[in-house]
Amino acid sequence: MGFHCIACSSDRSTSHTMKDAKAGDLISIACCQSCGLVQLKDVPNERALFDFYKSKYRIEYKKQDRPSPKHVYRAGVQALSRLKKIAPFIRENTKLLDIGSGGGEFTYLASCMGADASGIDPSSGYLEFGKHHYSINVEQLQISQIEDIQSYQIVTMFHVLEHLPNPLKVIRKVHQILKVGGLFVIEVPNLESKNTSPFNHFFKAHICYFTSLSLIGLLKDNFSVEYIENEDVIFLICQKSNANKFKRPSEYNPSAVSLSNSRLKYKNLKEYILNGGLLKIFKKIPGAIKERYFSHGKEPKMILESFLIRENLANDNQL
């Protein structure tokens, strides 16, 4: 089966074989030589993926179908960090949609800030968990099933875009449902990072692998990038352009191609060690102690409310 880029439709690529960090199987990936997107060479269809994420993904990758207290705490830490970055844009009743809401921690904390927050996710177990523990508005939907047009002021997507078989289609959908001037907030794993282990980066569940240049290349013709963090992950805040018509991104992106080729060549154990990778395990110890203290034996809502108390987050946009 020949290569077909899921972003620009090019048939030009270089091929690589990597090891799945979870299963240990070999996976074939390809780097598009037109736009620089790195992707699985053989991409599953949307229906098969939705069914996989609906019932199997959390079991295979997390060994559970709903979050444990320690995972609630971790999700709360991440949610708080993300909310601090977008806090200046959240006002009372700001309409926010979190795509890939998981257990609902971000949706709940955004609601506590005053946002009219809702979420969608394919995982039935995690959705029921969020509804039961946080009484939030979350639904089991595919992105393509969202019918609201120009309804949201903020759409968030944290560690979701890399799982999807047609990122451009998803970006077009977000463009449709955002109001003019609305914000699209994205976080994805970063192929550029020299501090993340090469043995914990490639997964069969990750269809796309982004650099900052390949991701911005998908967005720049329809969104303006207002803020970027290019560290262990790529974090972007983008604003929808004034044009209602979605433009197909320009196909040729030589800088992105060069960067992706370089990262696939040099993302290895030597680079990881030289950038302090072996010290990371020791740096995690204080966080692990804090995590156990604030999560062990506690109810999920109590865990998140402890963040509200410590950070003075509830009903206060000045974090």
N, C-alpha and C positions, 0 to 999 in steps of 0.2 A: 504494500500500500504506500503510495507516494505521500510526500509531505504537503500539508496544507496549513498555512499560518491562520490561526483563529482570530488574529487581529487585522491583518492586511491582505490575506488570501494569497500571499506569495507562495511559490513552490521552491524557493531557494533556501537551503538550510545547511547547517553542519550538524552532525549527529554525535551524541555522547551516550555512554552507558554509566549509570549511577546505581548506587545501592539504596534501596528503600530503608529509611532509618528505623521504621517500625517492624516491617515484615522480614527484612533482610534479603528480599528478592531483588534481582536486577531489573531496572526500569530504563527504557529508552527515552531520552529527551532530545529535543532539537532546538537549535538557535536560528531564528529567522534572519536571513542575511539581507532583508529589506528594512524591517522595522526594529529588529533587536529583541523581540519578545522571545523568551525561552519557555518552552511548553513540552508537555508529554507528546511523544511522536504520535501515539494512537490515543485519540481523545474519545472518551465514552459519550453517549448521547445524554441529553438533558433528563429524560424520563428515568433512565437507569440510575443516574446520579441522584435525583430527588428521592427515589426509592431507597438508595443506599444511605443517604443522610437521614431519611425518615426513621429508620429502625436499626441500622447496622453500624454507622460511623462511630457513635459514642461508645458502643460496646467494644469495637475493635481497637479504638485508639485511647479510650479512657477507662475501659473495663467496667463501665457502669452506664445506666440509661438516665441518670439524673445526678446533679453535682453533690459531692460530699461537702461537709463544712469547710475543709481546707480549700476546696476548689471554689466555693462561694467567696472565701476570703481573698483568694488570688484574683478572682474576677472583680471583686470590689476594689482592690488596689489598682487594677488596670482601668476600671471605669472611672475612678476618682481622678487618675492622672489625665485621662482623655477629657473629662469634664472641665478640668482646670484650663485646658487649652481652648475650649470653645465657650467657656463661661461668658466672655464679653458679648457673645452673640445670642445668649439665651435671655429672653424676657418672659414675663408672666404669660402663659398660654402659647408660647412659641410652639408651633406644630412640628414635631420631630418624629421621624421614622427611623428605627434601628433595624437594618436588614441583617439577619443572622443574629438574632437577639439572645440565643442560647438560653441560659437559665433566667435571664431577665434582670440581672444586676444593674447593668447600665441604664436600662429603661426605667427601673425603679428609682435610681438615684437622680436621673434627669427629671423625673416627675417631682421628686422632692425639691428640686431647684425651681419648680414652677412651670416647667415645660409641659405641654400637652403631648406626652410621649407615648408611642406605641411601638410594637415590634412584630416582625415575622421571622419564622424559623421552620425548617422542615422537621426537626426532631420532636416527636410527640412527647417523649418523656421529659425533656427539658422545658417544653412549653407548659405542660401541666404543672411542673414544679413551680415555674414563675407565677402562673395564675393562682396556685394554691397558697404560696408563701407570701407573695407581694401584692396580690390583687391588681395586677397590671393588665393592660389591654394588649395581648399578643395573640397572633393567629398562625395557623399552619398553612402557609401559602408559598407558592413559587413567586419569584420576582415578576415574572411575566403576567401573573394573575392580578397584580395591583391595578386597579381601575382609576384611581384618583389622578386627575390631570391638573398640574400647577396648583397643588394643594399644600405642599409642605415647604416650610422655611429652612429646615435642616434635614438632610438624609445622611445617616452614618452607616458605615460598612467596615467593620473591624475584622480582619483576617477571614474575609469571605471571598473577595475577588479572585484570589489565587485558586479557589476551589471550583470555579465556574468554567464551563466549556465554551462560552461565547462572551468574553468580557466586554466587547464593543456593544453587543446587544443590551447588556445590563447597564452600561454607561448611558446608552440612548434612552433606556427606560427611566433612569434616574433624572435625566435631563427633562423628560416629559412630566414627571410628577413634581418637580421642584418649581416653585414660583420664580419669576425672573429676579435675579439677585440673590436667590437662595444658595445655601451652602451644601456642598457634597464633601463629607469628611471620610477619608479613607486611611486605613492602616493595613499594610501587607508585610510579610517577611522580605528582607532586603538581601538580594544576591550580592550587593556591594560590600556587605558587612564583613570585616576581617576578624570580628570578635565572636562570631557564631560558629559553632563546630561544623565542619564539613560533613560530619557523620550524623548530624541532626538537622539537615536542611532539605533533603530530597525525599519526597513521599509520593506514593501512587495517588494519594488523595489530593495532592497539589498539582493542578493541571498547568498553572502558570508560575513562572519565577521572574520577578520584576527587578529591574534596576530603576533608579530615579528617572533616568532618561527614557526608558521604554514605557514607564507608566505615564509620565508627563506627555509623551508622544501620543498616547491614546486620548488624552484629555484636552490638550492645549487649543484645539480648534473650536471647542464648545464651552470650555471653562477657563477662567483665569486662576492661576495658582497664587493664593494669597499668603500661604504659610507652608513651609516644608521642614521636616526633620529627617535627616538622612543619616541614621545611625544603625543600631542593630535591626530596627524596622524602619520602613518608610512611612511617615505620617504626613498627610496632605490635607489642607483645607482649601477647597476650590470654590469659586463663585460662578454660578451659572451666568452665561453671557446674555445680552439683551435679545439675541436672535432666538426666535422660537423654533426655527427649522434646524434640525440636527445636521451638522456637516460631517462627512466621512473624513477621518484624520488622513493627513498626507502619508503616503505609503513609505517613502524612502527616508530613512533616518540614520545616516551613516555614523553619527556619534554614538547613538544607542547600540548599533551593531558592534562597533569597536569595543565599547565598554562591556557588553555581554560576553563577547568572545574572550576578552581578557579575564573576566571573572570566572568563567568556566575553566580556564586554563590554570589560574593561580589560586582558586579557592581550594586549599588543601591543608593537610595537618601541619606542615612546616609554617605556613602563614599564620595559622591559628595559634600555634605555640609562641611564635615571635611576637604576637600581639596580646600575650598574657592569658591565653586560653586556659592553661593549667591552673591559674590562680582563681578562676571563677568559682570553683567548688568551695573554696574557703570564704569567698566573698558572700556566698549564699547562706552561710551558717547563721548570722544574726537575723536575717529575714525569716529563716525557717523557725527559729525560736519564737520570734514575734508572731508568726503565723499560727503556731500551735497555741500560744497564749490567748490570742483573740478569737480562735475558731473552735478549739477542742470542746466538744460537748455542748456547743451553743446552737440555738435556733438560727436559721438563715437570716431572718429579718433582724434579729438582734445583732448579728455580725455586721450587717450593712448599717444599721443605726449607730453602731459604735463609730463608723467613719463620719457620719453626720455630726455626731457630738464632738469628735476630736478635731474635725476640719471646719466646724461651724458652717456646714454646707446647706442645711435645710432653710428654704425661704430666704436665701441670701446669695445674690449673684456676685458679690465681691469675695472671691475665694482667697 
